[in-house]
Amino acid sequence: MAIVQMQKFHVLTFLKEQELVLQALQNFECAELLPAENGILVSENHFVKENANSEIEQFENKLTQVLSGREFLTNFLPKAGLLQKLRQKPKTYSLSELNTQFDALQWEELLLALRKKDKRLRTLEQEKQELSQAEDELNRWQYFDDQPEILTTLKQSVGYLGTLPNEQFPSFTHDLAKYPSSYYEIIQQTSTTTYLLILIHKTNHKLVERLLLSHGFAQYHYPFVGKPANALAQIKEKRQAVLTEEAMIKAELQKMQTEFEQLTLVAEILNSKIVKLKNQELLLQSKSITSLAGWVPKSEADRLEKALAKATNDHYYLVFAEVSEQEIAEVPILLENNRWVAPFESLVEMYSLPKYDEIDPTPFMAPFYALAFGMMVADFGYGLVLFLAILLAKKFFYLEASMGRMLTFFQLSAVPTMMWGLIYGSFFGVTMPIQLLSSQSDITEILLISVLFGYIQIFFALILKFYLLWNHKKQKVKAIFQAGSWMLFLISGALLAIGFTIIPDGPWTQVGLIGLIASLIGVVIGGSFEGETFAGKIGTGLYGLMDLTNYMSDLVSYTRLMALGVAGGSIAAAFNLIISYFPPVARYTLGIGLFILLHGINIFLSYLGAYVHGLRLQYLEFFGKFFEGGGRAFKPLKASGKYVNVNATDNNKQEEQR
């Protein structure tokens, strides 16, 4: 339960073995490469860096094309249901299997075929829109039972097809009646527009044209050939042919699940090649030698050497070095905890990974967080629901590693939730026969327990700070005055509280008062270490006393353990009271559904509040006392694993054991 010890390694091998070495390291999955010039072996030989930008760009372009084709197919493949997705375990491949399939798959031809289908579908969509517009247009004029172009052949008259707003139609007909050599016919009329045929004798057409314009007449120029009804039938026939072809192409795409999976494999292979090429740029090369360096967990050093020996046929030179004090800030961080603590690592990662010379706070934080979480929910029924729901999800559904770790985290937090539920005697807001503390009548006792919980955690944080300072060279005095003084302050405060309340006749008050004075003097001395000048030391020392308010506010912050637990229990009891007022029939019908709904909402809000406020207590009140962080995560060279599950061949057995 600690930060994994790292070693720096450096490898020299023949240039012709470079590809095999990189492939072996990607299979190895436990080595992070660093720029070779920062490695252990320093040489004045003619080593240069390889520029793989053009090759990387080439693979990135291919990956973009594959992802585009994959996304195109996604629009047509049948969508799996949520439960089906959760129950379906994805296939797992080794890198060698992926590379073998990459050579066998005809993915470039597949992408070409998909692009053609995509282009054809876009063309058909455009044709469909144009035909739909033409159909709408012809639907308005289909009742004109002649060829509109005949209007251009009239000798004594002028003919128009056009539209008129309905509100202008009465006045238009009235005014048109003044011209006896004029004729109009309604082709169709909608709620807003009238579609007209108008015939005018040539002697009056100038006057009638002005009349038409004054009434908002819009002339229509017929773009088709033949009668509108016949043109409409042809348009519908063309549109049906377009729809049929479109349906055939989509039906073909819906059957391409295998091709989709092939593109997924290709995407993973290309992405893994890009990862390898970016790491390749960290290497140094001469005419015949490749130089590479990196970090490896100390426990994996022997396995690394075996992998390199196999890849190069023993044509390599490998050296290891322990982490020096100057390299501490550069060492990547890998946490290693047992199965009960590892799920809480995500909380530390959200805050910050520790530095290499710090301690992993996860095992120290985990029990405090779990107990605080349980106290803020504090209902046996709520904890039982969470525990069983996650247990069933793990049994019947496939969960990714990150999701599985998160669910395990909540499942572990459900155990103290049930424990505190038994202490409070609460089961879905109903009081159980056995009840050690009542969230209704024992508020003071619960408040004192919450503050005591905070006191213990803060004191424990100071012990960790003392330990860290004491283990650093030349910081033992700081450990005494910057951590020990505050520990003495908390102990003295507790003695004063005992002397004033529990045992007023004992020496506890005097001892506590002396300890309090001594601790404050120690705080001033500890703070003075941060000043550079004499005046600065006095100022920083006195300023250290300001932390008194911080410690008091930290203790007050833990009262949220009482507040959230009591609030959640009171809300649950209120829901039960509301349902109890229902008549018997409604209580066991509508009431059951309402019980599930209301308590479901309360469970969600209780868990959310416990999760967020639990984080706040750890990050501010606990971590703030001893933990700095600032470490960077260990990022070994391996397959990307972004699109499919990938296990290195050499690691399959190890993964199964885990």
KESE-446981 format. One record per residue (C-alpha): residue in three letters; z negated, y negated, x. Coordinates in pm, whole numbers, padded with zeros to 5 digits, always signed. Example, Ala and Ser with C-alpha at 12.3 -4.5 7.8 and 13.67 -1.06 7.14 Angstrom:
residues 2
ALA-00780+00450+01230SER-00714+00106+01367
This chain:
residues 658
MET+00000+00000+00000ALA+00124-00268+00234ILE+00417-00449+00381VAL+00646-00194+00545GLN+00644-00221+00924MET+00982-00318+01065GLN+01157-00265+01397LYS+01452-00450+01542PHE+01731-00227+01668HIS+02046-00284+01870VAL+02343-00050+01903LEU+02632-00040+02146THR+02921+00194+02077PHE+03295+00217+02132LEU+03510-00018+01928LYS+03704+00276+01783GLU+03375+00403+01631GLN+03298+00072+01457GLU+03427+00171+01115LEU+03241+00503+01127VAL+02918+00328+01230LEU+02939+00076+00946GLN+03013+00356+00701ALA+02714+00551+00833LEU+02487+00248+00795GLN+02613+00190+00442ASN+02534+00554+00369PHE+02196+00518+00541GLU+02094+00236+00302CYS+01786+00138+00505ALA+01917-00099+00772GLU+01972-00473+00739LEU+02218-00618+00989LEU+02161-00949+01163PRO+02392-01148+01393ALA+02434-00937+01704GLU+02371-01239+01930ASN+02015-01246+01787GLY+01957-00882+01876ILE+01775-00725+02168LEU+02059-00679+02415VAL+02190-01002+02565SER+02509-00980+02766GLU+02735-01225+02945ASN+03034-01000+02885HIS+03328-01119+02680PHE+03192-01040+02334VAL+03338-01229+02039LYS+03284-01227+01666GLU+03542-01069+01440ASN+03685-01290+01170ALA+03732-01076+00860ASN+03793-01366+00618SER+04154-01273+00545GLU+04064-00910+00477ILE+03768-01014+00261GLU+03991-01250+00065GLN+04244-00972+00015PHE+03982-00735-00128GLU+03830-01012-00341ASN+04172-01081-00494LYS+04211-00711-00571LEU+03862-00702-00721THR+03946-01001-00941GLN+04255-00821-01069VAL+04060-00501-01137LEU+03784-00686-01320SER+04044-00875-01523GLY+04210-00547-01627ARG+03870-00395-01702GLU+03772-00691-01917PHE+04107-00672-02099LEU+04044-00307-02186THR+03690-00384-02305ASN+03835-00583-02595PHE+04001-00273-02741LEU+03783+00026-02653PRO+03546+00152-02923LYS+03203-00006-02883ALA+02916+00237-02832GLY+02605+00181-03043LEU+02283+00055-02886LEU+02107+00390-02916GLN+02409+00570-02774LYS+02416+00335-02475LEU+02046+00387-02412ARG+02071+00766-02432GLN+02384+00798-02220LYS+02299+00859-01855PRO+02566+00712-01628LYS+02730+00923-01363THR+02607+00892-01006TYR+02843+00900-00710SER+02810+00912-00336LEU+03008+00671-00120SER+03223+00955+00011GLU+03307+01061-00346LEU+03402+00703-00436ASN+03627+00667-00132THR+03797+00999-00210GLN+03867+00890-00567PHE+03990+00550-00447ASP+04267+00716-00250ALA+04360+00941-00543LEU+04357+00687-00826GLN+04683+00514-00917TRP+04495+00199-01009GLU+04758-00053-00902GLU+05016+00107-01134LEU+04754+00108-01408LEU+04689-00265-01360LEU+05062-00334-01373ALA+05091-00141-01701LEU+04791-00327-01845ARG+04939-00664-01746LYS+05262-00573-01924LYS+05072-00475-02237ASP+04866-00792-02217LYS+05179-01005-02180ARG+05348-00824-02470LEU+05041-00870-02692ARG+05036-01241-02611THR+05406-01267-02696LEU+05355-01078-03021GLU+05061-01303-03108GLN+05279-01610-03054GLU+05559-01457-03265LYS+05308-01368-03534GLN+05183-01725-03551GLU+05536-01864-03568LEU+05636-01614-03838SER+05317-01690-04034GLN+05399-02061-04025ALA+05755-01990-04137GLU+05626-01764-04416ASP+05388-02034-04539GLU+05669-02283-04531LEU+05909-02059-04723ASN+05643-01969-04978ARG+05651-02332-05088TRP+06029-02330-05143GLN+06100-01971-05245TYR+06166-02069-05606PHE+06461-02288-05510ASP+06729-02040-05613ASP+07015-02165-05404GLN+07104-02235-05044PRO+06954-02572-04941GLU+07248-02643-04710ILE+07466-02681-05025LEU+07307-03025-05071THR+07502-03147-04769THR+07837-03057-04937LEU+07795-03276-05251LYS+08068-03538-05295GLN+07951-03760-05581SER+07578-03715-05540VAL+07305-03712-05276GLY+07048-03433-05284TYR+06696-03423-05138LEU+06427-03162-05099GLY+06081-03303-05038THR+05719-03347-05137LEU+05534-03606-05338PRO+05159-03657-05380ASN+05051-03549-05728GLU+04890-03885-05805GLN+05230-04056-05750PHE+05429-03814-05964PRO+05379-03978-06311SER+05473-04327-06189PHE+05764-04180-05991THR+05913-04005-06296HIS+05867-04320-06500ASP+06049-04533-06245LEU+06320-04272-06187ALA+06404-04272-06556LYS+06550-04621-06508TYR+06837-04456-06321PRO+07024-04235-06570SER+07242-04082-06303SER+06937-03922-06132TYR+06785-03577-06168TYR+06469-03409-06042GLU+06340-03053-06060ILE+05989-02926-05976ILE+06020-02633-05735GLN+05643-02574-05705GLN+05327-02768-05760THR+04989-02725-05588SER+04660-02899-05650THR+04763-03190-05427THR+05141-03182-05379THR+05457-03153-05584TYR+05766-02989-05426LEU+06084-03143-05567LEU+06461-03123-05576ILE+06611-03469-05640LEU+06979-03544-05712ILE+07104-03905-05716HIS+07448-04047-05787LYS+07589-04215-05480THR+07614-04549-05658ASN+07232-04564-05693HIS+07108-04366-05394LYS+07007-04672-05187LEU+06789-04803-05469VAL+06640-04462-05540GLU+06570-04408-05170ARG+06356-04723-05169LEU+06186-04595-05482LEU+06113-04262-05311LEU+05967-04433-05006SER+05745-04656-05218HIS+05594-04347-05385GLY+05527-04159-05061PHE+05813-03911-05084ALA+05852-03696-04767GLN+06195-03543-04722TYR+06206-03175-04616HIS+06476-03049-04378TYR+06535-02681-04438PRO+06552-02501-04096PHE+06652-02155-04221VAL+06979-01992-04329GLY+07044-01878-04683LYS+06827-01891-04991PRO+06454-01941-04932ALA+06370-01616-05112ASN+06607-01419-04890ALA+06484-01595-04574LEU+06125-01522-04683ALA+06202-01151-04717GLN+06354-01147-04367ILE+06052-01327-04221LYS+05813-01082-04385GLU+06015-00791-04248LYS+06004-00936-03896ARG+05632-01004-03923GLN+05567-00649-04036ALA+05759-00519-03737VAL+05547-00739-03508LEU+05227-00613-03670THR+05342-00252-03634GLU+05421-00293-03264GLU+05092-00476-03207ALA+04897-00198-03380MET+05073+00067-03168ILE+04985-00111-02843LYS+04622-00158-02950ALA+04601+00208-03053GLU+04720+00307-02706LEU+04461+00079-02545GLN+04184+00223-02761LYS+04248+00565-02605MET+04217+00441-02245GLN+03847+00514-02192THR+03931+00729-01888GLU+04138+00447-01738PHE+03850+00206-01799GLU+03615+00434-01606GLN+03869+00458-01325LEU+03884+00079-01298THR+03504+00070-01295LEU+03502+00306-00997VAL+03767+00097-00821ALA+03563-00220-00882GLU+03259-00057-00723ILE+03461+00065-00424LEU+03621-00275-00364ASN+03288-00454-00398SER+03126-00213-00151LYS+03412-00271+00094ILE+03357-00647+00063VAL+02986-00599+00135LYS+03071-00394+00444LEU+03326-00648+00568LYS+03079-00935+00532ASN+02833-00737+00742GLN+03111-00659+00989GLU+03134-01031+01067LEU+02781-01010+01210LEU+02901-00778+01487LEU+03016-00871+01836GLN+03318-00709+01999SER+03474-00682+02340LYS+03797-00504+02425SER+03633-00164+02389ILE+03270-00211+02282THR+03104-00302+01952SER+02757-00458+01951LEU+02547-00463+01635ALA+02180-00536+01561GLY+01948-00531+01265TRP+01614-00447+01107VAL+01500-00101+01002PRO+01169+00028+00862LYS+00970+00186+01143SER+00939+00511+00948GLU+01321+00534+00922ALA+01397+00484+01291ASP+01444+00856+01368ARG+01673+00901+01069LEU+01877+00599+01178GLU+01926+00749+01523LYS+02041+01080+01374ALA+02290+00899+01147LEU+02435+00705+01441ALA+02456+01016+01658LYS+02647+01199+01387ALA+02883+00907+01317THR+02970+00844+01683ASN+02950+01202+01811ASP+02667+01086+02041HIS+02878+00805+02189TYR+02625+00526+02138TYR+02338+00338+02301LEU+02041+00250+02077VAL+01726+00054+02156PHE+01431-00045+01937ALA+01181-00328+01975GLU+00858-00413+01798VAL+00832-00741+01607SER+00725-01024+01836GLU+00508-01314+01726GLN+00806-01550+01751GLU+01009-01331+01512ILE+00753-01308+01232ALA+00924-01571+01018GLU+01257-01385+01045VAL+01141-01035+00954PRO+01262-00917+00611ILE+00994-00799+00371LEU+00983-00461+00200LEU+00681-00374-00013GLU+00554-00019-00043ASN+00294+00074-00303ASN+00197+00381-00500ARG+00336+00453-00846TRP+00046+00278-01021VAL+00075-00046-00826ALA+00453-00070-00761PRO+00538-00193-01115PHE+00328-00506-01047GLU+00542-00595-00745SER+00780-00782-00976LEU+00505-01036-01045VAL+00466-01104-00673GLU+00844-01124-00627MET+00867-01388-00902TYR+00611-01599-00715SER+00713-01532-00354LEU+00720-01240-00116PRO+00449-01247+00151LYS+00525-01331+00511TYR+00526-01048+00758ASP+00186-01145+00901GLU+00027-01176+00556ILE-00099-00898+00333ASP+00074-00762+00028PRO-00129-00911-00261THR+00007-00660-00515PRO-00267-00392-00494PHE-00538-00661-00507MET-00380-00848-00796ALA-00278-00549-01011PRO-00623-00445-01144PHE-00724-00805-01216TYR-00397-00875-01398ALA-00417-00554-01602LEU-00778-00619-01706ALA-00700-00982-01794PHE-00394-00873-01995GLY-00603-00621-02186MET-00878-00872-02259MET-00628-01125-02397VAL-00483-00869-02644ALA-00798-00658-02695ASP-00688-00433-02980PHE-00684-00055-02952GLY-00403-00019-03206TYR-00183-00277-03034GLY-00231-00109-02697LEU-00165+00235-02844VAL+00162+00118-03003LEU+00282-00028-02673PHE+00183+00279-02474LEU+00345+00531-02712ALA+00660+00321-02765ILE+00725+00307-02391LEU+00639+00676-02353LEU+00902+00767-02616ALA+01157+00528-02464LYS+01118+00695-02125LYS+01152+01039-02278PHE+01459+00983-02495PHE+01650+00700-02327TYR+01805+00647-01987LEU+01656+00338-01824GLU+01780+00157-01517ALA+01535+00134-01229SER+01447-00231-01293MET+01400-00174-01666GLY+01197+00141-01602ARG+00969-00047-01364MET+00917-00328-01615LEU+00833-00083-01895THR+00591+00102-01669PHE+00425-00231-01595PHE+00364-00292-01965GLN+00259+00069-02020LEU-00005+00038-01750SER-00120-00290-01906ALA-00156-00110-02241VAL-00439+00107-02102PRO-00688-00181-02047THR-00568-00324-02379MET-00694-00007-02549MET-01011-00017-02341TRP-01094-00373-02445GLY-00996-00281-02801LEU-01268-00016-02796ILE-01518-00269-02657TYR-01428-00520-02930GLY-01408-00237-03187SER-01069-00359-03311PHE-00788-00139-03447PHE-00506-00350-03596GLY-00771-00607-03682VAL-00993-00351-03860THR-01347-00316-03724MET-01406+00032-03580PRO-01737+00224-03624ILE-01822+00174-03257GLN-01827-00188-03144LEU-01991-00315-02825LEU-01887-00677-02874SER-01771-00856-03187SER-01493-01110-03153GLN-01642-01285-03457SER-02015-01308-03376ASP-02041-01252-02998ILE-01829-01547-02886THR-02084-01670-02634GLU-02117-01330-02469ILE-01737-01292-02448LEU-01710-01641-02302LEU-01965-01556-02032ILE-01780-01231-01952SER-01454-01427-01916VAL-01610-01677-01675LEU-01779-01393-01482PHE-01442-01219-01456GLY-01296-01538-01307TYR-01592-01574-01072ILE-01540-01223-00936GLN-01163-01269-00889ILE-01199-01606-00717PHE-01472-01468-00490PHE-01249-01173-00406ALA-00965-01415-00320LEU-01197-01591-00075ILE-01285-01256+00085LEU-00913-01196+00139LYS-00873-01545+00285PHE-01166-01480+00520TYR-01008-01150+00626LEU-00668-01308+00696LEU-00811-01595+00899TRP-01049-01370+01089ASN-00762-01143+01197HIS-00566-01436+01343LYS-00632-01538+01695LYS-00833-01860+01735GLN-00897-01884+01358LYS-01232-01707+01331VAL-01416-02041+01310LYS-01181-02146+01031ALA-01258-01821+00852ILE-01628-01907+00855PHE-01599-02270+00747GLN-01286-02269+00525ALA-01351-01941+00343GLY-01713-01851+00419SER-01839-02193+00307TRP-01683-02155-00036MET-01813-01801-00065LEU-02163-01935+00009PHE-02102-02209-00248LEU-02019-01957-00520ILE-02315-01737-00429SER-02548-02038-00430GLY-02414-02152-00764ALA-02481-01807-00908LEU-02838-01813-00769LEU-02898-02155-00924ALA-02769-02028-01258ILE-03005-01728-01237GLY-03296-01950-01140PHE-03241-02194-01425THR-03176-01935-01698ILE-03274-01574-01634ILE-03561-01588-01379PRO-03699-01945-01379ASP-04022-01854-01196GLY-03859-01692-00891PRO-03735-01844-00562TRP-03375-01826-00677THR-03350-02198-00753GLN-03474-02309-00409VAL-03259-02052-00226GLY-02957-02150-00428LEU-03013-02522-00365ILE-03044-02471+00013GLY-02734-02252+00015LEU-02545-02511-00190ILE-02625-02789+00056ALA-02534-02568+00352SER-02206-02464+00189LEU-02101-02825+00123ILE-02173-02915+00485GLY-01961-02616+00586VAL-01681-02734+00354VAL-01678-03075+00523ILE-01670-02913+00867GLY-01392-02676+00757GLY-01185-02959+00619SER-01221-03160+00940PHE-01017-02895+01126GLU-00704-03025+00956GLY-00741-03379+01093GLU-00581-03480+01421THR-00783-03790+01514PHE-01160-03839+01491ALA-01121-04063+01186GLY-00873-03818+01038LYS-01117-03531+01082ILE-01388-03724+00897GLY-01146-03815+00619THR-01004-03465+00569GLY-01352-03318+00589LEU-01486-03540+00312TYR-01167-03492+00113GLY-01235-03118+00116LEU-01525-03183-00120MET-01263-03270-00385ASP-01199-02897-00414LEU-01528-02876-00606THR-01343-02992-00916ASN-01066-02739-00849TYR-01312-02450-00837MET-01483-02567-01156SER-01149-02602-01337ASP-01045-02260-01207LEU-01352-02101-01364VAL-01288-02288-01690SER-00929-02156-01689TYR-01062-01803-01734THR-01202-01896-02075ARG-00848-01830-02200LEU-00937-01461-02174MET-01187-01515-02454ALA-00972-01761-02649LEU-00657-01548-02670GLY-00846-01225-02741VAL-01053-01380-03019ALA-00751-01565-03163GLY-00535-01252-03176GLY-00815-01049-03337SER-00884-01321-03594ILE-00517-01345-03688ALA-00497-00966-03727ALA-00809-00967-03947ALA-00665-01251-04155PHE-00345-01051-04216ASN-00551-00754-04332LEU-00753-00979-04563ILE-00438-01118-04724ILE-00302-00768-04789SER-00638-00652-04931TYR-00600-00908-05214PHE-00287-00731-05339PRO-00316-00507-05647PRO-00340-00132-05557VAL+00026-00059-05636ALA+00157-00356-05436ARG-00091-00289-05156TYR+00056+00055-05084THR+00421-00045-05129LEU+00493-00408-05042GLY+00167-00429-04853ILE+00267-00157-04605GLY+00590-00337-04518LEU+00408-00668-04492PHE+00141-00505-04272ILE+00407-00379-04030LEU+00591-00714-04027LEU+00287-00938-03979HIS+00121-00720-03719GLY+00457-00680-03541ILE+00476-01059-03507ASN+00115-01076-03389ILE+00174-00796-03136PHE+00474-00979-02992LEU+00291-01312-02968SER-00022-01147-02823TYR+00178-00966-02553LEU+00379-01277-02473GLY+00066-01492-02445ALA-00113-01231-02232TYR+00189-01196-02002VAL+00236-01569-01945HIS-00130-01668-01919GLY-00202-01367-01700LEU+00067-01489-01459ARG-00085-01836-01457LEU-00427-01703-01363GLN-00284-01499-01075TYR-00048-01764-00941LEU-00282-02063-00956GLU-00640-01942-00957PHE-00598-01627-00742PHE-00296-01671-00512GLY-00383-02036-00453LYS-00694-01935-00255PHE-00538-01711+00011PHE-00167-01645-00038GLU+00111-01863+00104GLY+00423-01647+00070GLY+00767-01752+00185GLY+00896-01416+00300ARG+01253-01304+00235ALA+01348-00973+00077PHE+01482-00683+00283LYS+01853-00649+00203PRO+01994-00335+00363LEU+02363-00264+00403LYS+02456-00028+00121ALA+02697+00015-00167SER+02682-00269-00414GLY+02582-00045-00706LYS+02694-00323-00939TYR+02932-00123-01155VAL+02827+00241-01112ASN+02523+00422-00974VAL+02570+00503-00609ASN+02351+00729-00394ALA+02429+00780-00029THR+02504+01143+00048ASP+02219+01170+00295ASN+01974+01020+00049ASN+02042+01234-00257LYS+01752+01470-00198GLN+01520+01185-00116GLU+01615+01004-00437GLU+01552+01319-00641GLN+01204+01353-00491ARG+01125+00995-00587
